[in-house]
Amino acid sequence: MDCHMPVMDRLEATKLIRSMGDKARDIPIIALTANALTGDKEKCLKSGMDDFISKPVGVSRLKESLYRHLSKQLVSNENRLKDPA
C-alpha cells in the first residue's frame, strides 16, 4: 500500500479493504512509505495493515515481508481445510 495515494489515504483504504468480508481480511497489506515519522507505523498497523516498510525498499526486505505474510496465509488456509468446522 502506497502511503501517499491521491484519492483515498492509506488508512481509509486499508479499513475499506478489511471491511469487505472474510477473504479481504486475509489479504496481506504492507505499507510502503518514504515518511517514517514517529507514530506512522503504529497508525498503519492499527488500521489493519500487516507490516510497514520505509523507503528505499530493498528487495530482500520486501521479499522477507511478503514471504512471512503469505506463509501465514498458507498455514491458515491449510488449517481451515483440515478442520472445516
Secondary structure, 3 states (H helix, E strand, C coil): CECCCCCCCHHHHHHHHHCCCHHHHCCCCEEEECCCCCCHHHHHHHHCCCEEEECCCCHHHHHHHHHHHHHHHHHHHHHHHHCCC
